[in-house]
Amino acid sequence: MRKSDQINLSMLSDDVCWNVMQQTSFSQDEDLGGLEAIGRQIAKKCAGLPLLARSLGFLLSQYKSTEAWEDIRDKKIILGMKEDNQLQDPLERLMLSYYYMPLKLKLCFTYCAVFPKGFTITSDHLIQQWRALGYIEPIDGKQCVHYLLGMSFLQISKTSQVSRII
């Protein structure tokens, strides 16, 4: 990503994190049905990071039951990093989105590691590669790309004339 395309954001409050999560996981007129209190508790896990709020909001949109949200709220992922690193807590929380990802999407996502950071590719070409490896069925390709975009694991290229993803 070019420096001119980057926007530096400050840390968000828990309320703003919840607003980001809510916009990602619910439509305007959708009833929260008692999930708001749990969602606000999950928002505290964001530690003010916008990417984490968006990712967890998308994750919550996939699971809309009290039990699932409580499980997400209570899940603790430990990466076992040796040094006391400032990134440890946010990374462990971001791993929640990977932890709850369906297996076929984990395969698709981990396959993207063969490309260098910032590499652009058409979504159709990426889908063809996933299909050739047997990771997905032909009808699942666009859904996989949409999911990975929603989780912020992929992004749409703004510099290309053709629809490409990074």
Secondary structure, 3 states (H helix, E strand, C coil): CCHHHCCCCCCCCHHHHHHHHHHHHCCCCCCCCCCHHHHHHHHHHHCCCHHHHHHHHHHHHHCCCHHHHHHHHHCCCCCCCCCCCCCHHHHHHHHHHHHCCCHHHHHHHHHHHHCCCCCCEEHHHHHHHHHHCCCCCHHHHHHHHHHHHHCCCCCECCCCCCCEEC
